[in-house]
C-alpha cells in the first residue's frame, strides 16, 4: 500500500508544482512586457502576481480537505496561515470571487503583451498547459468531494 501511495504523491506534486511554475513563467512574461509598455502597468502586474493567490486561497483553497498536503505547494502553504473553515460546498460568492481573482491575474498583462503576438501566444500556451496539467494530472486523484472541478 505504501509503495502505491508514494508514486501517486510524486505524480500529484509533479503536476501541481509544474503547473505553478508555468503560471509564474507566464506572469513573468506578462510583467516584462507590461514594464516595457508602462511602468504603472508593470508595477500593477507585479502586485497582482504577488497577491492574486490570497483571495484564491481564502475563498477556494481554504475549504479543501487536502489543503495541508496541497500538490500546488504554494496554495497549501498560504492556507496554513489562515483560520480553519468548515469544509462544505462552495457558495456562489466564493466561486465568483475566485473566478474574478484568476481573471484579474490573466487579463491585466494582456495590454502590455498585445503588441508582442509571439509572447502573448506563449503566455496563453503556458496558462493553458498549466490548467490542463491540473485538470488531468490532479483532479482524477483529488479527494476533495466538493470541488467544482472534480467529476463526481
C-alpha positions in Angstrom: 0.0 0.0 0.0 2.8 2.4 0.8 4.5 1.8 -2.5 1.4 2.8 -4.3 0.9 6.0 -2.4 4.5 7.3 -3.0 4.3 7.3 -6.8 0.8 8.9 -6.6 2.1 11.6 -4.3 5.1 12.2 -6.6 2.7 12.4 -9.6 0.5 14.9 -7.8 3.4 17.0 -6.7 4.9 17.0 -10.2 1.7 18.2 -11.8 1.0 20.7 -9.0 4.5 22.2 -8.9 4.9 22.2 -12.7 1.6 24.0 -13.2 2.5 26.7 -10.7 5.9 27.1 -12.4 4.1 27.5 -15.8 1.7 30.1 -14.3 4.5 32.2 -12.9 6.5 31.9 -16.1 3.5 33.3 -17.9 3.2 36.0 -15.4 6.9 36.9 -15.6 6.5 37.2 -19.4 3.5 39.5 -18.8 5.4 41.6 -16.3 8.4 42.1 -18.6 6.3 43.3 -21.5 4.0 45.3 -19.2 7.0 47.1 -17.7 8.2 47.9 -21.3 4.8 49.3 -22.1 4.2 51.3 -18.9 5.9 51.5 -15.5 2.5 51.6 -13.8 1.1 48.6 -15.7 4.3 46.7 -14.8 4.0 47.6 -11.2 0.4 46.6 -11.2 1.3 43.2 -12.8 4.0 42.7 -10.1 1.5 43.4 -7.3 -1.1 41.2 -8.9 1.5 38.4 -9.3 2.3 38.7 -5.6 -1.2 38.9 -4.2 -3.7 37.1 -6.5 -3.2 33.9 -4.7 -4.5 35.4 -1.4 -8.2 35.7 -2.5 -8.0 32.3 -4.3 -6.5 30.6 -1.2 -9.1 32.4 1.1 -12.2 31.8 -1.0 -11.4 28.4 -2.6 -8.4 26.5 -1.2 -9.2 27.1 2.5 -12.2 24.7 2.1 -10.2 21.9 0.6 -9.7 18.9 2.9 -6.3 18.2 1.4 -5.0 21.7 1.6 -2.4 20.9 4.2 -0.9 18.4 1.7 -1.6 20.5 -1.4 0.2 19.4 -4.5 0.4 23.1 -5.6 2.5 23.6 -2.5 2.2 27.5 -2.5 -1.5 27.5 -2.1 -1.4 24.9 0.7 1.3 26.8 2.5 -0.7 30.0 2.3 -3.8 28.3 3.7 -1.8 27.0 6.7 -1.6 30.6 7.9 -5.4 31.1 7.6 -8.0 30.2 10.2 -9.7 26.8 9.6 -13.1 26.7 8.0 -15.9 24.2 7.7 -15.5 22.0 4.6 -18.8 22.3 2.7 -19.9 23.1 -0.8 -18.8 26.4 -2.2 -21.1 29.4 -2.3 -21.7 31.4 -5.4 -19.8 34.3 -3.8 -16.7 32.1 -3.2 -16.8 30.7 -6.8 -17.3 34.2 -8.3 -14.6 35.7 -6.1 -12.1 33.0 -7.1 -13.0 33.5 -10.8 -12.5 37.3 -10.5 -9.1 36.8 -8.9 -8.0 34.5 -11.6 -9.3 36.7 -14.4 -7.6 39.8 -13.0 -4.2 37.9 -13.0 -4.6 36.7 -16.6 -6.2 39.8 -18.1 -4.0 42.6 -16.6 -0.8 41.7 -18.5 -2.7 41.5 -21.9 -2.4 45.2 -22.6 1.4 45.1 -22.4 1.6 41.8 -24.3 -0.8 42.7 -27.1 1.8 44.3 -29.4 4.1 41.3 -29.0 2.0 38.5 -30.5 4.6 35.7 -30.0 4.8 36.4 -26.3 1.1 36.9 -26.0 0.6 33.4 -27.5 3.3 31.9 -25.3 1.6 33.4 -22.2 -1.7 31.7 -23.1 0.0 28.5 -24.0 1.7 28.3 -20.6 -1.6 29.2 -18.9 -3.5 26.5 -20.9 -0.8 23.8 -20.3 -0.9 24.6 -16.5 -4.8 24.3 -16.5 -4.7 21.1 -18.5 -2.0 19.6 -16.2 -4.0 20.5 -13.1 -7.2 19.1 -14.6 -5.8 15.9 -16.0 -3.0 15.3 -13.5 -4.5 16.4 -10.2 -8.3 16.2 -10.4 -8.5 12.5 -11.1 -6.6 11.7 -7.8 -8.1 14.5 -5.7 -10.1 13.6 -2.6 -12.0 16.9 -2.4 -15.6 15.9 -2.8 -17.0 19.5 -3.0 -14.6 20.7 -5.7 -16.4 22.1 -8.7 -13.6 20.8 -11.0 -14.0 17.2 -9.8 -16.0 14.8 -11.8 -18.3 13.0 -9.4 
